[in-house]
Amino acid sequence: MPLEDRIMRKIAEALGIDVEKINRQTAAADVVAWDSIGKMAILLAITDEFGIQLAPNETAKLDSVEGVIALVQAGTGNP
């Protein structure tokens, strides 16, 4: 499974929604469950799944699917 698909699947699982409801352009404002608790769930899901650690200032990028993809790609060295 491509990395982008894996990331979107983990985001959807963390938020308790169907993966079909999100795409690369989806932002936190588009998903009711993507609140502060949802953001923490995404953080835990991606750090666990991909074995990466994020600096506190990087968590601001967890506000969109595109931002999460960029963080995971940078953290794993997988563009």
N, C-alpha and C positions, 0 to 999 in steps of 0.2 A: 504494500500500500504506500503511495507517495506520502512524503513527509507532511505536506499541506493537508491532505485528507486525514492523516492521523491526528494532527493538531486540531482540526475542526471537530473531529469525533470526540476528542478529550474535552474541548470547550463545551460541546453539547451535553456530554455526560455530566460534567461539573455543574451545569446549569439546570439539568433535568429536562432538557428539551430535545426534540428530534433534530438530528443533524441537518435535515432538509430545510430547517427554518433559518439556517445561517449560511452565509457565504463570505468571501474574502472582504467584502465591503461592509459587513455588519459591524455596527458599533454598539457600545453598551446602552446607549439611549434607545436602541431599536428593540431591546429584549428586556422585558420586565424583570426577569430573574437575575439580570446582570447588574446587581446592586453591589454594595460593599461586601456582603457575604458571598455573593456569586463571584466577585473578583478574587476573594481569598480561596474559594473552591477551585477556580481556574489556576491560580498560583500553585496550589498544592498538587493539582492534577498534572500540570506540565513539569514541575520539578521532579515529581515521582516518575513519570513516564519517560522523560528524556534525560534524567540525571544531571540537570543543570541547576545552578544557584543564581539567583538574581540579587543585585544590589538594591537597596531600598529605593534609590532614585529611578530604577528601571521599572518598578511596578506601575508607574504612571502609564506605561505603554500597554498595560493590560486592559485598555479601554476600547479596543477594537480587535477584530479577528486579524487584520493585517498587522497590527502592533504585536500581537502574540506570536504570529508567524515569524516576524522579524527577530523577536527576542530568542525564540527557539533556534532559528537558523544561526544566529550569532553565537549562541551558547553551545551549539553542537558542531559548529564549523561546517554545516551542511546547507549550502545556498539553495 
